Amino acid sequence: MAPAEITIAPDRQDITTTVTFDAPPAAVFRAITDPELIPRWWGAGNFETTVERMELRPGGLWRYVSRDPAGTPYVFHGVCHDVDAPNRMVQTLEMEGLPGGVQLGVFTFEDLGGRTLHRQVSVFQSVEERDAWVQPGMSEIMREGMRRVGEIAEGLS
């Protein structure tokens, strides 16, 4: 698996992550959505993540709490709008404490004959909100998360 490619183009309100996994779409989809597996990849480094809620259906709610080594919580939640396992998922994501920072995530899982081309497009309400989300080191954290997803998915296939 090559490292995830993360595109943060100037003057656009989206972030696109593309990666090819050495596992079939069903395994990648499960690695990304299974509440038992999410803590193994969400929040790179020494963050500990708990999945408090994961309703994988249209209208279903989800909520994760990630804690840094000092115990400070970072809470993420959203709504699943479309779920077509293992091909596609659409959901919102909002970080609690950052009002108005809602993003729409479109996840696709393209079958490449035993491998999966995964693309995630996160669309923000404005270029300014997207730019506020982009912090130093964010790309590395996202790549590490996708590397972990790959390890998990390969172990499932």
C-alpha positions as CSV (number, residue, x, y, z in Angstrom):
1,M,0.0,0.0,0.0
2,A,1.4,3.4,-1.0
3,P,0.8,6.3,1.4
4,A,-2.5,8.2,1.1
5,E,-2.5,11.1,-1.3
6,I,-4.1,14.2,0.3
7,T,-5.1,17.1,-1.9
8,I,-5.7,20.4,-0.3
9,A,-6.0,22.8,-3.2
10,P,-5.9,26.6,-2.8
11,D,-9.3,28.4,-3.1
12,R,-11.3,25.2,-2.8
13,Q,-13.5,24.1,0.1
14,D,-12.7,20.4,0.1
15,I,-10.0,18.0,1.1
16,T,-9.6,14.8,-0.9
17,T,-7.8,11.7,0.4
18,T,-7.1,8.9,-2.1
19,V,-5.4,5.6,-1.2
20,T,-5.3,2.1,-2.7
21,F,-5.5,-0.7,-0.2
22,D,-4.4,-4.3,-0.7
23,A,-7.7,-5.6,0.5
24,P,-11.2,-6.0,-1.1
25,P,-13.8,-3.2,-0.6
26,A,-15.8,-5.2,2.0
27,A,-12.7,-5.4,4.3
28,V,-11.8,-1.7,3.9
29,F,-15.4,-0.6,4.5
30,R,-15.6,-2.8,7.6
31,A,-12.2,-1.4,8.9
32,I,-13.5,2.1,8.5
33,T,-17.0,1.6,10.0
34,D,-16.9,-1.2,12.5
35,P,-17.1,0.2,16.1
36,E,-14.7,-2.5,17.3
37,L,-12.1,-1.5,14.7
38,I,-12.4,2.3,14.6
39,P,-10.4,2.8,17.8
40,R,-7.4,1.1,16.2
41,W,-7.0,3.7,13.5
42,W,-8.9,6.9,14.5
43,G,-6.6,9.5,16.0
44,A,-3.1,8.7,15.2
45,G,-0.3,8.7,17.7
46,N,-1.1,8.2,21.3
47,F,-4.7,9.2,21.2
48,E,-7.2,6.7,22.7
49,T,-10.6,6.6,20.9
50,T,-13.9,5.3,22.2
51,V,-16.9,4.8,19.8
52,E,-19.9,5.9,21.8
53,R,-22.4,5.5,19.0
54,M,-22.3,4.1,15.4
55,E,-25.6,3.7,13.6
56,L,-24.5,2.7,10.1
57,R,-27.8,3.5,8.3
58,P,-29.3,6.5,6.6
59,G,-30.2,8.9,9.4
60,G,-28.0,7.0,11.9
61,L,-25.9,9.0,14.4
62,W,-22.3,8.4,15.3
63,R,-20.0,9.9,18.0
64,Y,-16.4,9.2,18.8
65,V,-14.3,10.6,21.7
66,S,-10.5,10.8,21.3
67,R,-8.4,11.5,24.3
68,D,-4.8,12.8,24.2
69,P,-2.2,11.5,26.7
70,A,-3.2,14.2,29.2
71,G,-6.8,12.9,29.0
72,T,-8.2,16.0,27.1
73,P,-11.2,14.8,25.1
74,Y,-11.8,15.7,21.4
75,V,-15.3,14.8,20.4
76,F,-16.5,14.1,16.9
77,H,-20.0,13.4,15.8
78,G,-22.2,13.3,12.7
79,V,-25.1,11.7,10.8
80,C,-24.9,9.0,8.2
81,H,-26.9,10.2,5.1
82,D,-26.3,7.3,2.7
83,V,-24.9,3.9,3.2
84,D,-24.4,1.5,0.3
85,A,-22.0,-1.1,1.8
86,P,-19.3,-1.8,0.7
87,N,-19.4,0.8,-2.1
88,R,-20.2,4.2,-0.7
89,M,-21.0,6.1,2.4
90,V,-22.0,9.8,2.9
91,Q,-21.9,11.4,6.4
92,T,-21.4,14.6,8.2
93,L,-18.6,15.3,10.6
94,E,-18.5,18.0,13.3
95,M,-16.0,18.5,16.1
96,E,-17.8,19.5,19.2
97,G,-16.8,22.9,20.5
98,L,-16.3,24.2,16.9
99,P,-19.8,25.4,16.0
100,G,-20.5,25.8,12.3
101,G,-17.6,23.5,11.4
102,V,-19.7,20.9,9.7
103,Q,-18.2,19.0,6.8
104,L,-19.8,16.5,4.4
105,G,-17.8,13.4,3.8
106,V,-18.3,11.2,0.7
107,F,-16.5,7.9,0.9
108,T,-16.2,5.6,-2.1
109,F,-14.7,2.1,-2.3
110,E,-13.9,1.0,-5.8
111,D,-13.1,-2.7,-6.4
112,L,-9.9,-3.2,-8.3
113,G,-10.1,-7.0,-8.3
114,G,-9.0,-7.8,-4.7
115,R,-7.7,-4.3,-4.0
116,T,-9.6,-1.2,-3.2
117,L,-9.3,2.4,-4.5
118,H,-10.7,4.4,-1.6
119,R,-11.5,8.1,-2.0
120,Q,-12.8,10.4,0.7
121,V,-13.9,13.9,-0.2
122,S,-14.6,16.2,2.7
123,V,-16.5,19.3,1.7
124,F,-16.6,22.3,4.0
125,Q,-19.1,25.2,4.1
126,S,-16.4,27.6,2.9
127,V,-12.8,27.9,1.9
128,E,-12.2,29.7,5.2
129,E,-13.6,26.8,7.3
130,R,-11.6,24.3,5.3
131,D,-8.4,26.3,5.9
132,A,-9.2,26.6,9.6
133,W,-9.4,22.7,9.8
134,V,-6.0,22.3,8.1
135,Q,-3.4,22.4,10.9
136,P,0.3,21.6,10.8
137,G,0.8,17.8,10.9
138,M,-2.8,17.1,9.8
139,S,-1.8,15.4,6.6
140,E,0.7,13.1,8.5
141,I,-2.0,12.1,11.0
142,M,-4.5,11.3,8.1
143,R,-1.8,9.2,6.3
144,E,-1.1,7.3,9.5
145,G,-4.8,6.6,10.0
146,M,-5.1,5.3,6.5
147,R,-2.0,3.2,6.9
148,R,-3.6,1.6,10.0
149,V,-6.9,1.1,8.1
150,G,-4.8,-0.8,5.5
151,E,-3.3,-3.1,8.1
152,I,-6.7,-3.8,9.6
153,A,-8.4,-4.4,6.2
154,E,-5.5,-6.7,5.1
155,G,-6.0,-8.7,8.3
156,L,-9.7,-9.1,7.6
157,S,-9.3,-10.4,4.0
